[in-house]
Amino acid sequence: MNTFFSRHELKNYAYIIIGSVFLALSVVGFFAPSELITGGTAGLALLIHYITNLTIGTIIILVNLPLILLGIKFLGKMFAVRTIITILLISVFIDFLTQIVHLKPFIIDNSLGAIFGGVFVGIGLAFIIKGESTAGGSTILAKIISSKTELKPGQVILVIDFIIIFSSLFILNDTAKVLWSIISIYITAKVIDVILTGNLNKKVVYLVTQKTDLFKELIRNELGPQGTIIKGDGLFDNENKKMILIVVKVDKLQKLRELVEKNDPEGFLIITEATEMLGRGH
């Protein structure tokens, strides 16, 4: 009992509630009025809603219930409980806003509905993920399939979203709506990334050079004090190599390039994205 009402779990429930509200608002305020769709079981529920008299909330529960029962052993006890709570909240909020509050559409427009609907879904899903939960459906199926095959969960979710989008071609009978729905799913993914990992303006740089002592001083003076020297062996016997690992702000990358070109024409840079940074003030 203490587990369910611990400080950590109460924070998770708060995230889940906020996320569920955003998801419900996206469906009721943007997607349904413009007859657009989104990814996952919410998108499937919208498709079924467009051709039946069932409410969206009811369909979400009907679609997710068998998946939860099927995948409960893959989710773990607390994760399964949070997932069930999330699905129920999303369903209740959607039907409450449509059937009782009769919330008016925020906008009836393919482009604006897709853009802002995608933003709202992204915010909602990000909060739900922060609450250590899932909106169910495709995520549960992805966990099951990935545990039985060599496919990654992200690949499974992508296939499910593709099937839903492809099916919408026959139901919506409007290519423009389908294309805007695809854009909306992309926007959702980007919003989730920004919220969960931050909009980092930094790059991870590997500087391969024989002049590490020189570049230690140059980097400290020009770019900042943080960095690591990595020692290793080359492919040939007794070939010692050194590499400097640093995280650089985007606006200082050109300065680093100039330092390398000026002081070691034989050195080279490997630059990658810093998708997430934790610790030491980040």
C-alpha positions in Angstrom: 0.0 0.0 0.0 2.9 2.4 0.8 4.3 1.9 -2.7 1.1 3.3 -4.3 1.1 6.4 -2.1 4.8 7.1 -1.8 6.1 10.5 -2.7 7.6 9.2 -5.9 4.4 7.5 -7.0 2.3 10.6 -6.2 4.6 12.6 -8.5 4.1 10.0 -11.2 0.3 10.2 -10.9 0.5 14.1 -11.1 2.5 13.8 -14.4 0.0 11.2 -15.7 -3.0 13.4 -14.9 -1.4 16.4 -16.6 -0.4 14.3 -19.6 -3.9 12.7 -19.9 -5.5 16.1 -19.9 -3.3 17.3 -22.8 -4.0 14.2 -24.8 -7.7 14.5 -24.3 -7.6 18.2 -25.3 -5.6 17.3 -28.4 -8.2 14.7 -29.5 -11.3 16.8 -28.7 -10.0 20.2 -29.6 -7.9 19.5 -32.7 -8.0 16.0 -34.2 -11.7 14.9 -34.0 -13.2 18.2 -35.3 -10.9 18.2 -38.4 -11.1 14.4 -38.8 -7.4 14.0 -38.5 -5.6 11.1 -36.8 -2.6 10.6 -34.6 -0.4 7.6 -33.9 -0.9 4.6 -31.6 -4.3 3.4 -30.3 -5.5 6.9 -30.0 -5.3 7.2 -33.8 -7.0 3.8 -34.2 -9.7 4.9 -31.8 -10.3 8.0 -33.9 -10.5 6.0 -37.1 -13.1 3.6 -35.6 -15.0 6.6 -34.2 -15.3 8.2 -37.6 -17.2 5.1 -38.9 -19.2 4.1 -35.8 -21.3 5.7 -33.2 -19.0 4.6 -30.3 -17.4 7.4 -28.3 -13.6 7.8 -28.6 -13.1 7.1 -24.9 -15.0 3.8 -25.1 -13.0 2.7 -28.1 -9.7 3.5 -26.4 -10.7 1.2 -23.5 -11.9 -1.6 -25.8 -8.8 -1.5 -27.9 -6.3 -1.3 -25.0 -8.0 -3.7 -22.5 -7.0 -7.0 -24.4 -3.5 -5.5 -25.0 -3.0 -4.8 -21.3 -4.2 -8.3 -20.3 -1.9 -9.8 -22.9 1.2 -7.7 -22.0 0.9 -7.3 -18.2 3.8 -9.7 -17.5 6.0 -7.7 -19.9 5.2 -4.4 -18.1 5.8 -5.2 -14.5 3.3 -4.6 -11.7 3.6 -0.9 -11.0 4.1 0.0 -14.7 1.0 -2.0 -15.6 -1.0 -0.3 -12.8 0.1 3.2 -14.0 -0.7 2.2 -17.6 -4.2 1.1 -16.7 -4.8 4.4 -14.8 -3.4 6.4 -17.7 -5.7 4.7 -20.2 -8.8 5.1 -18.0 -8.0 8.8 -17.4 -7.5 9.6 -21.1 -10.8 7.8 -21.9 -12.7 9.5 -19.2 -11.3 13.0 -20.0 -12.1 12.6 -23.7 -15.7 11.5 -23.1 -16.2 14.0 -20.3 -15.1 16.9 -22.6 -17.2 15.7 -25.6 -20.3 14.2 -24.0 -20.8 16.4 -20.8 -18.8 19.6 -21.3 -19.5 19.7 -25.1 -16.1 21.4 -25.6 -16.1 23.4 -28.7 -13.3 22.7 -31.3 -10.2 24.9 -30.8 -9.8 25.0 -34.6 -11.3 23.2 -37.6 -8.4 23.3 -40.1 -6.2 20.5 -41.4 -2.9 22.3 -41.1 -3.5 24.1 -37.8 -5.2 21.1 -36.3 -2.3 18.8 -37.2 0.3 21.2 -35.9 -1.2 22.1 -32.6 -2.8 18.7 -32.1 0.7 17.2 -32.6 2.2 19.6 -30.1 -0.5 18.8 -27.5 -0.1 15.1 -28.0 3.7 15.5 -27.6 3.3 17.4 -24.4 0.8 14.9 -23.1 3.0 11.8 -23.9 6.1 13.5 -22.5 4.4 14.0 -19.2 3.1 10.5 -19.2 6.6 9.1 -19.9 7.9 11.3 -17.1 5.3 9.6 -14.9 6.8 6.2 -15.8 3.8 5.1 -17.7 2.5 4.7 -21.2 -0.7 5.6 -23.1 -1.0 1.9 -23.9 -1.7 0.3 -27.2 1.3 0.3 -29.6 3.8 0.6 -26.7 2.5 -2.5 -25.1 2.5 -4.4 -28.4 6.0 -3.2 -29.1 7.3 -4.5 -25.8 5.7 -7.9 -26.5 6.9 -8.2 -30.1 10.4 -6.9 -29.3 10.8 -9.5 -26.5 10.0 -12.3 -28.9 11.8 -11.1 -32.0 14.9 -9.1 -32.9 12.9 -6.0 -33.7 13.3 -2.9 -31.6 10.3 -1.4 -29.8 10.7 1.8 -31.9 10.6 -0.1 -35.1 7.4 -1.9 -34.0 5.7 1.4 -33.1 6.7 2.8 -36.5 5.1 -0.1 -38.3 1.9 0.2 -36.2 1.7 3.9 -37.0 2.3 3.2 -40.7 -0.6 0.6 -40.7 -2.9 3.1 -39.0 -2.0 5.9 -41.4 -2.3 3.6 -44.4 -5.8 2.4 -43.2 -6.9 6.0 -42.9 -6.5 6.4 -46.7 -9.6 4.2 -47.1 -11.6 5.7 -44.2 -10.9 9.4 -44.5 -10.9 9.4 -48.3 -8.9 12.6 -48.1 -5.2 12.5 -49.0 -4.6 16.0 -47.5 -5.9 14.9 -44.1 -3.7 11.8 -44.2 -0.6 13.8 -45.1 -1.2 16.4 -42.4 -1.7 13.5 -39.9 1.8 12.2 -40.8 3.2 15.7 -40.2 1.4 15.8 -36.9 3.0 12.5 -35.8 6.4 13.9 -36.7 5.7 17.0 -34.6 4.6 14.9 -31.7 7.9 13.0 -31.8 10.0 16.2 -31.9 8.0 17.7 -29.0 8.6 14.6 -26.9 12.3 14.7 -27.6 12.6 18.4 -26.7 10.7 18.0 -23.4 12.5 14.8 -22.3 16.0 15.5 -23.4 16.0 19.3 -23.6 16.7 21.4 -26.7 20.4 21.0 -26.4 22.6 23.4 -28.4 25.7 21.4 -27.9 27.8 18.8 -29.8 30.0 16.0 -28.7 33.4 16.4 -30.4 36.2 13.9 -30.7 39.5 15.6 -31.6 42.1 13.1 -32.9 45.5 14.7 -32.8 49.2 14.0 -31.9 49.4 17.4 -30.2 47.2 16.8 -27.2 49.3 18.9 -24.8 49.0 21.9 -27.1 45.3 21.5 -27.6 44.7 21.1 -23.8 45.9 24.6 -23.4 44.1 26.0 -26.4 40.8 24.4 -25.5 41.0 25.6 -21.9 41.7 29.1 -23.0 39.3 29.4 -25.9 36.4 27.0 -25.2 36.3 26.1 -21.5 37.9 23.9 -18.9 35.9 20.6 -19.4 37.3 17.8 -21.5 38.7 14.3 -21.4 41.8 12.8 -23.0 41.2 9.2 -24.2 44.3 7.0 -24.6 44.2 4.0 -26.9 46.0 1.7 -29.3 46.0 2.0 -33.1 45.5 -0.9 -35.4 49.2 -1.5 -35.7 51.4 -2.9 -32.9 52.8 -0.4 -30.5 50.9 2.4 -32.0 49.8 4.7 -29.2 47.0 7.2 -29.9 45.3 10.0 -28.0 41.9 11.6 -28.5 40.3 14.6 -26.8 36.6 14.3 -26.0 34.8 17.6 -25.3 31.2 18.9 -25.4 31.1 22.2 -27.3 28.3 24.7 -27.8 27.2 25.0 -31.4 28.3 28.7 -31.6 31.9 27.7 -30.7 32.3 24.9 -33.2 33.7 27.2 -35.8 36.3 28.4 -33.3 37.4 24.8 -32.7 37.6 24.1 -36.4 39.9 27.1 -36.8 42.1 26.0 -33.9 42.6 22.6 -35.5 43.2 23.9 -39.0 45.8 26.4 -37.7 47.6 24.3 -35.2 47.4 20.7 -36.5 46.4 20.3 -40.2 46.8 16.5 -39.7 44.3 16.4 -36.9 40.6 15.7 -37.5 37.3 16.2 -35.8 34.4 13.8 -35.3 31.2 15.7 -34.4 28.0 14.1 -33.1 24.8 15.2 -31.6 24.5 15.5 -27.8 20.9 14.2 -27.5 20.9 14.2 -23.7 23.2 15.4 -20.9 23.0 14.4 -17.2 25.1 15.4 -14.2 27.6 18.2 -13.6 25.0 21.0 -13.8 23.0 19.6 -16.7 
